[in-house]
Amino acid sequence: MKTRRIAAAIAAATAGAIALSACSTPDVTGVEGDDIQAVSVSWGQPFFSQNNLTASGNSTHNANILYMTQAQLYFYNDDLELQFNEDFGTIETVSENPLTVQITINEGVVWSDGTPVDAADLILAWGAQNPKFNTVQDDDVETDDDGNEIVPEGQVWFSGTGPVMELVSQFPEVSEDGRAVTMVFDGTRPDWVTGVSVPPVAAHVVADLALDISDPDEAKDALIAAFRDNDTAKLAEIADTWNSAFNFSSMPSDPRLHLATGPFIMSEFVENQHITLVRNEKFTWGPTPEVDEITIRFIADPLAQITALQNGEVDIIAPDSTPDVLATLAGVDGIVYETGVEGTWEHVDLTFNNGGPFDPAAYGGDAEAARLVRQAFLLSVPRQQIIDTLIRPLQDDATVRNSFLFVPGAPGYSETVAANGSDVFADTDIEQAKALLAQARELYPAMPETIDVRFLYGASNPRRANQFQLIQASAGQAGFNVIDDGDDTWGMRLGDGTYDATLFGWQSTNTFLLNAESNYVTGGQNNFGGFSNAELDGLFKQIAASQDDTTGEVRAMAARVEEILFHEGFGLPVFQFPGVIAHSPRVEYVSTIALAPTIFWNFWEWQIAG
């Protein structure tokens, strides 16, 4: 494989949890019987969407699978250096001013149904992530009881639009051979390359499902024309298909919903149990895997993952690290395991827009009263107790994380923490929390004496369940009734307004400072709590306009971003994950990196020993 390198820095992190069962072994094309080289991996939460470019599908649990079934224009190695797969396609800078980029898909690259991957797919990725085509705003889109978006009839709304493609307002130029597009950016940002992608769903399939055009070439032409002409009627159908047609929790009857461009293709998917991937025999444009088949089993309980490893049901696990997990691993013969600090970081987030206790609407629109209540709740979160009780038994030098943007120990962390206002929350302070609630009641006398807080977390995740109990007990002393809303489908509920606070992890997919932008800006894809602050939005725009996000000027902007987040009570960072991976000695070259897709980053190198 031809590769080019550009140096990168360091970054931050989501991990979740859910179930297990046995599975049959499907036939692998071109490989028979005992010759099949198969590996089984356990993971916590099931796959649920082929389209991880939508807001709801943007999950590590989907991205891990898609990393193995979809070819990548680039990926990170174990030194966190960006590698470009030029056997698949190229990204060429044509001009620096204005930034002009040509993306070309190599001749012979096809979807698993034999249809060429080409400019139509690139146009789909550009258009579906560009908010210029939306005729309704994100805030105007409601959800039903099942979390499905309700878009007014005939309106266009693509879920998960992104800040990079938004900078390309002109329709991209399509090459004569139909394999390349040239994009002219209205502005630039340090991480622009991370916004360039081939979508995980095929343009010809989207157009067929949306516009009822079965011929692949005609379907692709129609999709390109719809975006070029800004045809609202057709784009409304395309957007609806993009948003929802590729969500499934078991093997779909329509194989077009899970086409592949990568080395593996989905062959079996049993709900809440496992997914099996087999070789995509058409794939020749990237590293060729050493194994023929990979099964991902969904196992919620970390100890059950170890049991599955010990019994030979799985070969690789990356369970949440707990004292019981480490003690159990140490007592199991015949396995290989290692510990370390992960890129994932735990955080508590509050909801600003659901009429609940942290929303100004609950206090007659008084924003200051709501801010005081948010700060009071966060002051009652026992971060140090969580570290001492749950994390230090796994990592002696574990500390509270005090930055929303920087990993502890990374360049910029110490300087940012010194200036970001996190010292207000350095200690759990029940008396100060009570004082802030008293101030809020002066502003809004009708405030109840005890404030209900619905708290969402992964119910089957032992560490999160323990954290919830500690938070519930501590916040109760300050005057909050923290209601247990533990739910194993918590990931599907993020942003639906049915909870007031939540606890989960974030994991970066790249090493740029702007990787966290969508967590905090108004309408950001991962801003599940509806937080909005004009100054913060402006600061991120300035960071995006910079050519280098490591300068002192940009770091000062980052510190101010964090100061706003702490002052407004967005939430709290808690800790960096202590990590552990374990595997059977029958599988070699297993390792992990601090970015998604963690243990899957080098799946093509996995080998059966001997």
N, C-alpha and C positions, 0 to 999 in steps of 0.2 A: 504494500500500500504506500502510495506517495503521501508524505505529510509535510506540512510546514508548521513551524513553532512560532508563537509569540509569547513572551514571558508574562506571567500573571502573578498576583499576590496571594492573599489568604481570604477566607470567608467564613460565613455562619450557616442555621438550619430548621422537618416534620417527621415525626415517627408516630405510628398509631398501633392499634391492636384489634384482632378478631379470629376464627375457627378451623378445624382439621377433619380430614377423613382419608380413607385409602382411595386409590384410583387405579384404573386399568391402564395398560400401556398401549397407545395407539400405534399403528404401523407408521414407520418412517420411510418416506420415499427413498428408494435406492439403497436401503439398509435392511438386512434381514436378521431375524432371530437374535442369537447371542452376540451378533456383531454390533448391535446398538450400544452406543456409548451414552448413557443417560445420567443426569444429575438432578437431584431434587433439593429445593431450597424452601425454607419456611419464611413466611412473612406475616405480619400482624393483620393488616386490613385488606379485604378483597378489592380486586379491580372492579371498576364500575363504569368506566367510560373509555371509548376508543379515542375520543377527542379531548386531549388534555390542554387544548388552547382555549377552551371555554372557561368561564369563571367557576362553574360547578365541577368541571372535569379536571381542573388544575390541581392535581394531587400527586404526591410522591407515589402513592399506591398504584396509580395508573401509569405514571411516567416510568417506573421501573420496568413494567412489562413492555411498554412502547419503545423503550431504549433498546430492547432486544429484537423487536419486530419491525422497527422503522430505521432506515439508514440515516446517518447523521452527517451533516455538512462539517461538523466539528464536534469535539468532545474533549474532556479534561483527562490528563494522565495523572499518575500518582504523585507527581511534583506540582500538581495544579497548574500545569502549562497547557494552553489551548492547542489542540492538534486539529489540523484540517485534513479531511478525507478527500483528496483530489481524485480518487478513483470514482467517487460518486458525483462530484460537481465542484465548481470553483466559485469563489467570491473575490472579485477583482475590483480594486479601487481605480476608477477611470479618471476621476478628478477629485482634488481636495477642496476646491472652491468654485461652485458649491460641491459638497460631497456627492459624488456620482458613483454608483456601484453597479457592476454587472454580475448577476448570478446566473450561472450556466449549469444545467444538468447534462451529464455526459451522455453521449449516444449509446443506446443499448440498455440504459437503466429503465426498468419497468416495474409496475405494480405486480403483485403475485397473480393477477388475472391476465397478465401479458400486455396490458395497456401501458404505453410509454409514460414515464414521469416527465413532465415538461413545463412549459411556461404557464399553462392553465393552472397547475397546482401552485406555482409561485404567486400567480395573480390571486388565487383563492386565499392563500396565507396573508397576502398584503391587504386585500379588501376586507376580509373577515376580522382583521385586527385593527382596522382603521375606522375610528368613530365618525369620520366624515359622512359615512353612508347611513348612519342611524338617524331615523326620523323621530325617535322618542329617546328621552334621556333615561339613564339607568334608574333614577329615582322614581320614574313614572311606570316602571315595570313591576307589577305585583306578582306574588307567588300564591299558589293554591296550598291546600293543607298538606300536600305531598312534596312541597318545595319546588314544583314546576313553575317556570316563569309564564306569566300571562301577558302576552303582547297584544295590543289592540289590533283588530282586523285590518290588514292592508298596510300596517306600519312595519318599518325595518328596524330590527334591533339585533345586532350581533353581540353575543355574550363574550366578554373577555377581551375587549379591544385593548391595545397596548400602546405605550408612549413612543416606541421606536417607529412603528409603521405610520403613526399619526403624523410624523415629520415628512412623510412622502405624500404630498397632496396631489401631485400630478399623476395621471395614469401612467404606469410604467411602460416603457417601450418594449414591445415584443420582437424578438429577432426573426429574421426571415425563415429560419429553420424551425422556429417554434420551441426551441429548447432553452432560450435565455430571456431574461428581462433586464432592463436597465432602469434603475431607480435614481431619481434626483431628489436629494434631501433638502428640505427648506432650511434646516438647521442641523447641527450635529450634536452628538453626545458621546461620552467615552465608551459606552457599552453598545453602540449601534449594531455591532456584529451579532450580538446575542438575539437581536430581534429578527434576523434573517433566517428563515427556515422553510423546509418543505412540510406541509401539514400532514398530520397522521391519518387524515381521511382524504380520499381521492377526489379530485375535481370532477371527473366524469361520473362518479357515483353520486356526489352531492347534486349535480345538475340533473341526473336521471331521476333521483328521488324527488327533487323539488319541482322540476319542469317537465317530467315525463318524456325524456328524450333518451332512448335506449342506445343509439349509436354513439360510441365513445367520442369520436371526433366531433360530431355535431353537438354533443352535450358540452364538450369543452369550449367549442366556439360560442355557444349560447351563454355559458357562464362568463367568459371573457367579455362578451358584448354587454351583458347585464351590468357589470362593473364599469366598463368604459362609458356606457350611455347613462349610468346612474338610473337604471330602469327600476323604479320603486316597486312596481307590482312583482317583477321577477325576483328582485332582491329580497323582498319580504318572504317569499317562499324559500329562497336559498338560505336566508338567515334562520328560519324556523328549522330547516333540515340540519344546518350546522349546529344549532344549539341543542337539539334533542334527539336526532335520529340515531346517534351513535352511542347512546347510553344503554348499557345492558349489564345484567348481573349473572347471566348464564349464557351458554353458547347460543348465539342468534341463528335463526333458521336461514337468514340471508347472508351468504358468505361475503357479500360486498361490504358489509359493515365492519369487517376486520381484515381488510386487505393489508398486505405487508410490502415494504420496500427493503426490509432488513434481512438479516441472515436466518431469522426464525419466523414462523407463522403459527398462529393459534390453531390447535387441532381439537382441543377439548376444554370445556369450561363448565364445571359443576358448581352451582351457586354455593357460596360460603365454604367451599371445600378446596378446590384446586383449579389451576389452569395448567395445561400442558402445551408446550411449544415444540414444534418439530422443524427440521430444516426447510427453508424456502429454497427449493432447488434452482430457482431462477437467479438467485443472488450471486453476483461475482464482483461487486463494486465496493469492497472493503475487506477488513480482516475476516478470514474464514474461521468459524468456531472449531475447536478440537472435538467437541461433543456433538452428538446428533439430536439430543432431546433434553429439554429442561422443563421440569415440573415445579411450579410454585404452589406450595400448600399453605393455606391460610390457618394459622394457629395463634390464638389470642394469648394463651397463658405461656409466659416465658419458661416455666418449669415443664410444661407439656412439650415445648420445643426441644428441650434437652432430652426428654424421654424419647421423642421421635428420632433425635440424632443417635441416641444410644441404641435404639432398636433397629437402626438402619432404614427407617422410613424416610428420613431426609439426610442430606449430606452436608448442608451449610445452614447455619442459623446466625442471626444477629439479634438476640433477645434484649429487652430492656435489662440493664445491669442492676441487680439487687443483691443484697448479701446472700439470700437463699440461692440465687442463680450462680454466683461465684463459688459458693461452698459446694453446690451440687456439681458444677463443672470440675472442680478440683478433685472430686471423688469418683469421677468417671474415667475409667481406663480406656485407652485406645482412641482418644480424640485429641485434636489440636485446638488450643484456644489462646487468645491474647486480649489484653485490655488496653484502654487508652481513652483519650478525650475525643468525643465526637464533634462534628460540626453542628449538630442539632442543639437548639437552645429552647428551654422551657419559658413560657411567658403567660401572664394573666392579661386578658383583654376585657374591656367593658363595652357595653352596647349603648350608643348615644341616641338612637332614633327609633325606639320601639315603645315609647310611652312608659318605660320602666323607671326604676329608681335613679338611673344615671342620665336620663333624658330631661332636658329643661321643660319639656311638655308636662312632666309630672308635677311641676312646681309653677304652673301658670305661665310658663315661658321664661322663668327666671334662670338665665344661664349661670349666674354666679352661685345660686343655691345648688344647682345640679353639680357644678364643679366642686363645691365644698363637700358634697356627699361622695363624689367620686374619690376625692383625696382622702376622705375619712375612711372609706372602705379599703383603699390601697395601703393606708397606714396600719391597718389591722391584719394585712397579709403577712404571716410569720415566715419571711423568707429565710432568715438565719436558722430558725428552727427546722425548716424543711431541709436546709443544707446539712445541719448537724445530725438530724435523725435519719435522713434517707440517702444522702449523697456521700458524706464523709466516710461512712463504713465501706464505700466502694472506691473512694479516691481521697487519700489523706489530706491533700492540699486544696481540695475543692473550696471555692469561694462564691459568694453571691455575684451574679453578673449585673453590672450597672450601666450597660449601654444597649440601646436599641439597634445600633448600626455596626458596632465593632466587636470582634471576638476578644475575650480577655487574653492579654499577651500579644495581640497583633499590633502592628504599627498604627498609632492614632488612638488606641484604647485609653491609655492613662491620661493623655491630654484632654480627651473628650470627657471622660468621667469627672475630671477636676472642674469642668466648666458647665456641665449639663444639668445641674440642679438635682442630681440623684441623691445628694446628701440628705435631702428632706426625708427620704425613705430609707435612710441607712439602718434605722432600727424600727422594729415594730413598736408603735406608740399608741396604746389604747386610750390613754388620757387625752392626748392631742386629737385623736379621732373623735372622741366624745365632744371635745371643745369645738371642732369644726362642724359637727352635726348641730350643736347648739347655735352656732352662727347661722347655719342654714335655716334653722327654725325661726330665727329672728326675721329672716327675709321672707319665709313662707310658713306662717304659724300653723297652717293646716297639715304640715308634715306629720306622718304617724310616728308614734314613739319608737316602734320597732319597724325597721325597713326590710321588706322582703327582697331577697336577691336570688333569682333562679340561676343555679350554677351548673353549666354544661361541661362534661368531661367524658373521657372514654371509660365506661363503667368496668370493663373487664381488664383494664390495665392496672395492676396492683399499685404501682408507684403513683399514678394519678389518683386512684382511690384514696391512698394514704395522704396525699397532698390535700385533697378536698377535705378530708376529715380534720386536718390541722387548721386549714383556713376556716372551716365552719366553726370550730371551737373558738378560735381567736377572734374572728369577726363578731361572734355572738356576744363577746364581752363588751364590744363597742356599741352594740345596739342594732346589729344586723341579724336577721333571720335568714341564714343561708340555706336555701332549699336544694336538696339533692336532685339534680336533673341528669344524673349519669346515664349515658346512652352509648351503646356500641356503634350506632350509626351517626355519631356526633359530626363526622366529616361532612355528611350530606346536609346537616342542619346549619352549618356555619353561614351566618348572614341572613337567616330567615326570620330574625326578630323574636323567636320564641324563648330566648334566654337573656339574662342580663349580664352574666360574666361567664368566661370560659377559660379553660386551661389546656393548652396544647403546645406543640413544638413547631418551629420554623426551620427549614433547611434551604440554604441557598443553592442555586443551580449554576452560579457563576461567581467570579471573584471581584466584580465591580461594586462600588459603593451604591450605585443606583439599583442594584439587585433588590434592595429593600424598599424602593420607592413605592411600589404598588401596595405595600402594607399600610401606608400612612397618608398618601395624598387623597384628596377628595375624589370619590368614585373609583379608587384604586381596586384592582382585581382582588387583592387579598385584604382589603380594608373592610372586614366583615362587620365591624361595629358601627359603621356610618359616621366615623370621625371626619370632621372638616375644619380646616384652619387655613385661611387665605395666606397668611405669612409663611406657613410651612410649605404650602404649594409653591409659592414664589421662590423659596429657597431651593427647593428641588429643581425648579426650572433653571436657576442659576448654576446649580451643580451639573445639570444636564448639558448646559451650554459650554462648560469647561472642557478643555482638551485633556486635562490630567486631574484625576480625582484624588491625588495624593498630596497636593500642594497645601501649604499652611492656610491659604485663603479658603480653599474648599473644606479643609478640616474645621475651620472656624464656623463655616456654614453648617456643617454636620452637627457641631456642638449646639448651635442654636436650634436646629431641628429637634434635637433631643431635649433641650430645655423646654421647648413648647410641649412636647409629648408628656414630660413629667408634670409640668405646671397644669396642663389641662386634664390630667388624669386619664390619659389614653389607656394605660395599663401599667404593667411592671415586668421587666425581664427578671427571671428567677435564677436559673443556673444553666451552665453548659453541660450537656449530657456526658456522663461517664459511659464509655462504650465497651462492648465485648463482642467478638465474633468467634465462632467455633465451627470446626468442620471435621469431617471424617478424613483420616489420612489417605483414603482411596482417591480423594480429589486434591489435585495440586494446583498451585498458583492462585490460591484464594487470598484476597486482601481487600482493603476498603480505603476510601478517600473521604475527605470532610465535606464534599459536595454530593448532592444527588447525582448519580444513582448509587452512591456508597458501595455496598458489597458487589453490585452488579457491574461496576465500571469497566472491568476487564473480562467479562463473561466469555469472550472468544478465546481467552488463554486457558480457561479451566481444562484440566486434563485428568483422565483416569490414570492413576498411578500404575506403572508397570506396562 
